[in-house]
Amino acid sequence: MHSSLQIMGLWVIMEGFLLFANALAILNEDRFLFRRGWTLAEVSGPRRNSVKGQFIGLIYACQYMRLPLILLNIITIVVKLFTG
């Protein structure tokens, strides 16, 4: 019983990270990121190692990895359909 609760907790955490990655992947550069100065061109050089630079890098990495995100979403949906 205890190990099944740990597995369910891990599954919920992984779903949360997947939802967060989906949220970052759909941010539009022209409508959202550019207006706030959150483009890769804005944080070049030593500013890339700042927290803002790292977060912008994470946004662009999620946008670059859209196909694996789509596959992970499909897997998650299928698992949810069978397990409830």
PyRosetta script that sets phi, psi and omega in degrees:
from pyrosetta import init, pose_from_sequence

init()
pose = pose_from_sequence("MHSSLQIMGLWVIMEGFLLFANALAILNEDRFLFRRGWTLAEVSGPRRNSVKGQFIGLIYACQYMRLPLILLNIITIVVKLFTG")
pose.set_psi(1, -41.8)
pose.set_omega(1, -176.9)
pose.set_phi(2, -66.0)
pose.set_psi(2, -41.3)
pose.set_omega(2, -178.6)
pose.set_phi(3, -68.8)
pose.set_psi(3, -32.1)
pose.set_omega(3, 177.9)
pose.set_phi(4, -67.6)
pose.set_psi(4, -34.4)
pose.set_omega(4, 176.2)
pose.set_phi(5, -67.6)
pose.set_psi(5, -36.5)
pose.set_omega(5, 177.5)
pose.set_phi(6, -67.3)
pose.set_psi(6, -39.7)
pose.set_omega(6, 178.5)
pose.set_phi(7, -65.7)
pose.set_psi(7, -42.0)
pose.set_omega(7, 178.3)
pose.set_phi(8, -64.1)
pose.set_psi(8, -39.1)
pose.set_omega(8, 177.4)
pose.set_phi(9, -64.0)
pose.set_psi(9, -40.6)
pose.set_omega(9, 177.1)
pose.set_phi(10, -65.1)
pose.set_psi(10, -40.5)
pose.set_omega(10, 179.5)
pose.set_phi(11, -62.9)
pose.set_psi(11, -42.3)
pose.set_omega(11, -179.8)
pose.set_phi(12, -65.5)
pose.set_psi(12, -39.2)
pose.set_omega(12, 177.6)
pose.set_phi(13, -64.8)
pose.set_psi(13, -42.7)
pose.set_omega(13, 178.8)
pose.set_phi(14, -65.0)
pose.set_psi(14, -37.9)
pose.set_omega(14, 175.7)
pose.set_phi(15, -63.5)
pose.set_psi(15, -39.4)
pose.set_omega(15, 178.2)
pose.set_phi(16, -62.9)
pose.set_psi(16, -43.6)
pose.set_omega(16, 176.9)
pose.set_phi(17, -64.8)
pose.set_psi(17, -36.5)
pose.set_omega(17, 177.4)
pose.set_phi(18, -65.1)
pose.set_psi(18, -43.4)
pose.set_omega(18, 177.5)
pose.set_phi(19, -63.3)
pose.set_psi(19, -39.4)
pose.set_omega(19, 178.1)
pose.set_phi(20, -65.3)
pose.set_psi(20, -42.1)
pose.set_omega(20, 177.9)
pose.set_phi(21, -64.8)
pose.set_psi(21, -38.3)
pose.set_omega(21, 175.8)
pose.set_phi(22, -61.9)
pose.set_psi(22, -42.1)
pose.set_omega(22, 179.9)
pose.set_phi(23, -63.0)
pose.set_psi(23, -39.7)
pose.set_omega(23, 178.7)
pose.set_phi(24, -71.8)
pose.set_psi(24, -33.3)
pose.set_omega(24, -176.2)
pose.set_phi(25, -70.4)
pose.set_psi(25, -25.2)
pose.set_omega(25, -176.4)
pose.set_phi(26, -93.4)
pose.set_psi(26, 0.2)
pose.set_omega(26, 178.6)
pose.set_phi(27, -66.5)
pose.set_psi(27, 127.9)
pose.set_omega(27, -178.6)
pose.set_phi(28, -86.8)
pose.set_psi(28, 130.5)
pose.set_omega(28, -177.3)
pose.set_phi(29, -66.2)
pose.set_psi(29, -43.4)
pose.set_omega(29, -176.5)
pose.set_phi(30, -71.6)
pose.set_psi(30, -42.1)
pose.set_omega(30, -174.7)
pose.set_phi(31, -85.7)
pose.set_psi(31, -27.3)
pose.set_omega(31, -174.5)
pose.set_phi(32, -118.8)
pose.set_psi(32, -55.1)
pose.set_omega(32, -171.4)
pose.set_phi(33, -71.8)
pose.set_psi(33, -42.4)
pose.set_omega(33, -176.5)
pose.set_phi(34, -64.3)
pose.set_psi(34, -40.6)
pose.set_omega(34, -178.5)
pose.set_phi(35, -64.4)
pose.set_psi(35, -26.9)
pose.set_omega(35, -179.0)
pose.set_phi(36, -98.7)
pose.set_psi(36, 1.2)
pose.set_omega(36, -179.5)
pose.set_phi(37, 75.3)
pose.set_psi(37, 28.5)
pose.set_omega(37, -177.5)
pose.set_phi(38, -105.2)
pose.set_psi(38, 52.1)
pose.set_omega(38, 176.3)
pose.set_phi(39, -108.4)
pose.set_psi(39, 163.1)
pose.set_omega(39, 179.2)
pose.set_phi(40, -65.9)
pose.set_psi(40, -29.1)
pose.set_omega(40, 178.3)
pose.set_phi(41, -67.4)
pose.set_psi(41, -30.5)
pose.set_omega(41, -179.3)
pose.set_phi(42, -71.6)
pose.set_psi(42, -29.0)
pose.set_omega(42, -176.0)
pose.set_phi(43, -116.1)
pose.set_psi(43, 57.9)
pose.set_omega(43, 178.0)
pose.set_phi(44, -94.8)
pose.set_psi(44, 160.1)
pose.set_omega(44, 177.1)
pose.set_phi(45, 75.8)
pose.set_psi(45, -137.7)
pose.set_omega(45, -175.6)
pose.set_phi(46, -70.6)
pose.set_psi(46, -19.3)
pose.set_omega(46, 179.1)
pose.set_phi(47, -73.2)
pose.set_psi(47, -11.1)
pose.set_omega(47, 179.7)
pose.set_phi(48, -67.7)
pose.set_psi(48, -24.7)
pose.set_omega(48, -179.5)
pose.set_phi(49, -86.5)
pose.set_psi(49, -1.6)
pose.set_omega(49, 177.8)
pose.set_phi(50, -74.5)
pose.set_psi(50, 170.6)
pose.set_omega(50, 179.3)
pose.set_phi(51, -62.5)
pose.set_psi(51, -42.3)
pose.set_omega(51, 178.4)
pose.set_phi(52, -62.8)
pose.set_psi(52, -42.9)
pose.set_omega(52, 178.6)
pose.set_phi(53, -63.5)
pose.set_psi(53, -40.3)
pose.set_omega(53, 178.3)
pose.set_phi(54, -66.8)
pose.set_psi(54, -39.3)
pose.set_omega(54, 178.9)
pose.set_phi(55, -66.9)
pose.set_psi(55, -40.4)
pose.set_omega(55, 176.8)
pose.set_phi(56, -63.7)
pose.set_psi(56, -40.2)
pose.set_omega(56, 175.5)
pose.set_phi(57, -61.5)
pose.set_psi(57, -38.4)
pose.set_omega(57, 176.8)
pose.set_phi(58, -64.5)
pose.set_psi(58, -40.5)
pose.set_omega(58, 178.0)
pose.set_phi(59, -61.0)
pose.set_psi(59, -48.2)
pose.set_omega(59, -178.8)
pose.set_phi(60, -68.4)
pose.set_psi(60, -32.0)
pose.set_omega(60, 175.9)
pose.set_phi(61, -66.4)
pose.set_psi(61, -40.6)
pose.set_omega(61, 177.6)
pose.set_phi(62, -66.0)
pose.set_psi(62, -37.1)
pose.set_omega(62, 178.3)
pose.set_phi(63, -68.5)
pose.set_psi(63, -34.7)
pose.set_omega(63, 179.4)
pose.set_phi(64, -70.5)
pose.set_psi(64, -32.8)
pose.set_omega(64, -176.2)
pose.set_phi(65, -95.7)
pose.set_psi(65, 39.0)
pose.set_omega(65, -177.2)
pose.set_phi(66, -66.3)
pose.set_psi(66, -40.1)
pose.set_omega(66, -178.9)
pose.set_phi(67, -63.1)
pose.set_psi(67, -47.3)
pose.set_omega(67, 174.7)
pose.set_phi(68, -61.9)
pose.set_psi(68, -33.3)
pose.set_omega(68, 176.6)
pose.set_phi(69, -64.8)
pose.set_psi(69, -40.2)
pose.set_omega(69, 177.7)
pose.set_phi(70, -61.7)
pose.set_psi(70, -43.7)
pose.set_omega(70, 179.0)
pose.set_phi(71, -64.3)
pose.set_psi(71, -41.6)
pose.set_omega(71, 177.4)
pose.set_phi(72, -65.1)
pose.set_psi(72, -35.8)
pose.set_omega(72, 176.5)
pose.set_phi(73, -65.2)
pose.set_psi(73, -41.9)
pose.set_omega(73, 178.6)
pose.set_phi(74, -63.0)
pose.set_psi(74, -44.6)
pose.set_omega(74, 178.8)
pose.set_phi(75, -61.2)
pose.set_psi(75, -43.3)
pose.set_omega(75, -179.8)
pose.set_phi(76, -63.9)
pose.set_psi(76, -41.5)
pose.set_omega(76, 179.5)
pose.set_phi(77, -64.5)
pose.set_psi(77, -43.4)
pose.set_omega(77, 179.8)
pose.set_phi(78, -64.2)
pose.set_psi(78, -43.0)
pose.set_omega(78, 178.7)
pose.set_phi(79, -63.1)
pose.set_psi(79, -42.2)
pose.set_omega(79, 178.5)
pose.set_phi(80, -64.4)
pose.set_psi(80, -35.7)
pose.set_omega(80, 178.9)
pose.set_phi(81, -65.1)
pose.set_psi(81, -37.1)
pose.set_omega(81, -177.7)
pose.set_phi(82, -85.9)
pose.set_psi(82, -29.0)
pose.set_omega(82, -176.7)
pose.set_phi(83, -100.2)
pose.set_psi(83, -18.5)
pose.set_omega(83, 176.6)
pose.set_phi(84, 91.3)
pose.dump_pdb("model.pdb")
